[in-house]
Amino acid sequence: MRLSRRHVLASTVGVVSTALITAQTPAGIAFARPRRASRAVTTAVYIEVNHEDLATVGAFVREGVHRPVFDLAMIFAANINYDGCTAYLHLNERVMETLRAAETQIRPLQRRGTKVLLSLLGNHEGAGFANFPTRHDADRFAAQVASVVHRYHLDGVDLDDEYSEYGKNGTGQPNEDFFVWFVRALRRHLGPHKLLTLYSIGPSVNRTVSSAGNASDDLDYAWNPWYGTYQEPSVLGMPRSHVGAAAVDWGHTSIEMIQTMASQTIHDGYGVFMTYDLRVSTNPSLVQAMTTALEGRRRLRQ
């Protein structure tokens, strides 16, 4: 059974100040330093910026080396909205505050080696990644997204086709080709060095291959969206080294389950370990369980 994952993002909640986080968070929560491994698992985390500062990610570091625990941090979330004619990018107040405070919220993470991505989410208005009326509309929206990524020097984009409600407000149903076209347009506007990741849920996931091509040609990673479960997402053409089967909600996944899924990730050869809703109040023992299982098992594989 899937746990409730998301808040409705159309509304804005109170701001959590960076000063408050600095006061409550140690300079860094350090975890035992592992022996260098021949193959690393990419660790990803979604931060609900409506109630948590993105800078929280920077509190979790590996002992002695000042390397971040998390390789990818997603700003959750921007929205794909609909104005009655076409889709447009919506950034709520908290997302904008995070972007404008890049020097305290984003740059410190990037300097340590964490890639910061903007996550895109449906917003109950009928617009999604798979129902653009024309290729021009898909390209136009992709250009809007890429403009924000470049302006704020982010490292990429994450796609999450939840809550789109295709067909609402007179919008069309998902088209077999448009998700591939959109991903291709987004890659073109972002350039080859930005990351494109897929939270594997919604109608878009069933349309990663079409007569227009294969979305995996332009995607870097894809992962399981069902928290508390371990299952490979079905994205044709994505190698296991770029796929995550584990899905952890820091507030609802037990330490035993985290250890099991991390160990299984290594055993099965998956290259990503995806997590959600890290907070300043998250029990460090949970994060330690992940790093120990991932890196301890890698040590045995040397």
URLIN-V490901 format. One record per helix or strand of 3 or more residues. SS is the DSSP state (H for helix, E for strand). FROM is the first residue (numbers start at 1). TO is the last residue. Records with the same first field share a line. If there is no record, write none. Layout:
SS: FROM-TO, FROM-TO
This chain:
H: 18-24, 54-59, 93-100, 102-105, 107-112, 135-151, 168-170, 178-190, 203-207, 215-217, 240-242, 255-268, 284-300
E: 29-31, 42-48, 60-62, 72-82, 87-90, 115-122, 156-160, 195-199, 221-223, 246-249, 272-276
